[in-house]
Amino acid sequence: MSKAAVPIAAADRWFAARGLKPFAFQREVWRAMRDGESGLLHATTGAGKTWSAWIGALLRVSGAGAPPRARLRVLWITPMRALAADTALALREPLAELGDGAFAQWTVGLRTGDTATAERQRQDRSPPPALVTTPESLSLMLSRPDADAALGAVEVVVVDEWHELLGNKRGVQLQLALARLRRLNPRLLVWGLSATLGNLDEARDVLLAGRPGRLVQGRLAKRLVVDALLPGRTGRFPWAGHLGLSMLEAVVRELDASPGTLVFCNTRAQAELWYQALLDARPDWAGAIALHHGSLDREVRDWVEAGIKRGALKAVVCTSSLDLGVDFAPVERVLQVGSAKGVARLLQRAGRSGHAPGRPSRVTLVPTNALELVEAAAARDAATAGRIESREPPEGALDVLVQHLVTVAAGPGFRPDALLAEVRDTHAYRGLTDQEWRWALDFVLRGGASLTAYPDYRRVAPDDEGVHRVADPRIARRHRMAIGTIVSDAALQVRFMTGQRLGSVEESFVGRLRRGDCFLFAGRLLELVRVHEMTAWVRRATGRRAAVPRWNGGRMPLSTEMSDAVLARLAEAGRGRFEGPEMKALRPLLELQSTVSALPDRHTLLVEALRSREGAHLFVFPFAGRQVHLGLASLLAMRLARRAPATFSIAVNDYGFELLSPAPVDWAPMRDGSLLSAEGLLDDVLDSLNSGELAMRRFREIARIAGLLFPGYPGAPKGARQLQASASLFWEVFRQHDPGNLLLDQARREVLERELEVGRLRRELERIGRCRLRWVELQRPSPFAFPLMVERMRERLSTEKLSDRVARLVAELERAAGADR
């Protein structure tokens, strides 16, 4: 490559040769990178972020002087190895022509978990000037003894889809890797790319570790269309899934009229169901439509993705597996089955269509529940106003820190004081205390206070010069095979005490239950007897037992931004304004709700009470999402039971929750607001849910990341049952012999912050405390209360089909509603 700097005019000529003109934000990024500035680029999907950062990186390295030959200059980090190949192709495109062939000799390498050993060895011998890789593969490179030499010439790092890494431990792992690269080159440029993110300033600061950096927003006049398929008849008493496949005919019509469509579903089971239903409805589409989700074989997913790019597939039914980054130019439409539950997720999926500057992006909601029409209108409002969810960056994850210490020790080694300064130079560990550092260092040196007798946990030792290294090649090899923070979601087998298998459920669901709690699964009401290793042992529940919500198969909760937008739409409906086709279609339902009860808003908490043959019902509608509602319902049930012995059944959805007691209940503490106080929240939440079991199971993930659990060798991975058994053993050893072990504290903290969402629960209680309480005594279930009752009906044993029972109840309620007018 020539030592002369490539001018921005060369990039202009390259764009012009393709009939394009750079956007102003692209030019801003080029100038900033050329001049040595780091930053974050936030722009619409399909706006040209890749070329912004890539050409900027080339302009930078062309003017930075020629380094020694065969050195790695640019690292491109992608969160998904499935995106790596597409990204590499895009990066290669301008090399031959940009700057009169100045980069013609450049190659762009790929290094992910899928890269063959021979290719990795070839890259080690002759590094490519640019490399597309993942956070895990970058950490693996840092674990090589020659890491400093191999990575010392890196001048630019681009982190693609930064929003996907910001809020999890993979982002923490990357922060530590970037700190190491900055030590090797203090002038390192770091740029992040993002399309859907609310907390942009914080996202930039986390990426740049608080250093000055530019925030570039690529605001394009890209038209976004958010609409909905309207059902022929919404009904005035909806329930979860009541529309379901009744929308199939409308979906078929939409697919028939569009050359290329992605049909997003929120779960893999839902995607399988819709794919089969489409094939049954149109057998002639066999081979023209396909299925794509994370459980399918990699070769199948590659075939589907290639078919989309070629325009060979009419439609693909998919899950979040196609949310990110791959450029599918032939896609014209996106259908979203059910609510996306979040503005960022909706925008991300909308951006899969019209994936090019100047083309509109369109996403159409296919409602599975009439009330999701409000969510469609609300999502459009929030997207137009730019109200996008923030991603909260984790802090102080000691399991990731412990892994990083061993990674660096397996590589060039470290001196503790120097590495401590490096670690504290990250956002995640800027508040790391001396005590926490000493604990982490002691943990890798001798296994902490309780594992000193086991050589495998004495992983790091100082040499004669005080450099801390991994001396045992076997330990180093095992560590490299386990680098990373991705821990797959585990499922527990559900079995009767007789041994009969019923299936499997998410670990996080069973983890919330105590012995004796009941739940619905496989059409049966079951009582949890015990959890051992990865099996939930159950028996049939007898009599009228208190039941927690049914297993929902990993449904996503409503985000705060969506919740606010929905309440704003309901407030308008309460004032008689029904703007847009979705709200007009839902008008009969909302007017009936307003007549028999009321409509909530951001400043009014609606609470409904009802007496029936089943007992005393309490319906509360915060519209805060099912996770928060589960916490609120459990909290209220426990606080009520403290005042007077009572048993409650609980039902939750995204709009509210129900408490049902077979005996009369004095709701006065609810009416005066004392039950909804945020005071004593932490202790009450811990008492109301099985937080100890949740923490123990969360510990398995932490133990795996910290290197206590070895996941197995390639081709012979250890099963979840074996890993859980080992994790449980460590948990008990630490509790009994090392109670000050900070990994135990981390497990408890993560349960509160990540699983129980105590922070959001507290904020919701504080909001409720500022609300006016609207108390309504019902004569019969309201349209909002009815879906909660249906949720609970699923838990009751009956020979009658649920749909038949619901249809009969709806008919009775409709007759009563008609008589009331």
Secondary structure, 3 states (H helix, E strand, C coil): CCCCCCCHHHHHHHHHCCCCCCCHHHHHHHHHHHCCCCEEEEECCCCCHHHHHHHHHHHHHHCCCCCCCCCCCEEEECCCHHHHHHHHHHHHCCCCCCCCCCCCCCCEEEECCCCCHHHHHHHHHCCCCEEEECHHHHHHHHCCCCHHHHHCCCCEEEECCCHHHHCCHHHHHHHHHHHHHHHHCCCCEEEEEECCCCCHHHHHHHHHCCCCCEEEEECCCCCEEEEECCCCCCCCCCCCCCCHHHHHHHHHHHHHCCCCEEEECCCHHHHHHHHHHHHHHCHHHECCEEEECCCCCHHHHHHHHHHHHHCCCCEEEECHHHCCCCCCCCCCEEEEECCCCCHHHHHHHHCCCCCCCCCCEEEEEECCCCCHHHHHHHHHHHHHHCCCCCCCCCCCCHHHHHHHHHHHHHCCCECHHHHHHHHCCCCCCCCCCHHHHHHHHHHHHHCCCCCCCCHHHCCCEECCCCCEECCCHHHHHHHHHCCCCCCCCCEEEEEECCCCEEEEEEHHHHHCCCCCCEEEECCEEEEEEEEECCEEEEEECCCCCCECCCCCCCCCCCCHHHHHHHHHHHHHHHCCCCCCHHHHHCHHHHHHHHHHCCCCECCEEEEEEEEECCEEEEEEECCCCHHHHHHHHHHHHHHHHHHCCCCCEEEECCCCEEEEECCCCCCHHHHCCHHHCCCCHHHHHHHHCCHHHHHHHHHHHHHHHCCCCCCEECCEECCHHHHHHHHHHHHHHHHHHCCCCHHHHHHHHHHHHHHCCHHHHHHHHHHHHHCEEEEEECCCCCCCHHHHHHHHHCCCCCCCCHHHHHHHHHHHHHHHHHHHC
